[in-house]
Amino acid sequence: MSDDHASPHDSAALAAYVDAALTLHVPGLAPDAAARVHEQFARVAAIAAPVLAFALHADDEPAPVYRP
């Protein structure tokens, strides 16, 4: 995993990202709705954290695609 990305647990970086995304995409969003967006992004970051913490190496082979 690369160190040039903020940790999902870095709440200040996550809040800044969400604020910037909301400003760009939904500038007139009500504050209570914006708070719910912040909560959802925090959930997504918590769910993704174990996957992002798993180290992958250049020589790791991908799993085959399952085709029933």
Sequence and secondary structure as in RCSB ss.txt:
>XXXX:A:sequence
MSDDHASPHDSAALAAYVDAALTLHVPGLAPDAAARVHEQFARVAAIAAPVLAFALHADDEPAPVYRP
>XXXX:A:secstr
  TTS  TT HHHHHHHHHHHHHHH TT  HHHHHHHHHHHHHHHHHHHHHHHS   TT         
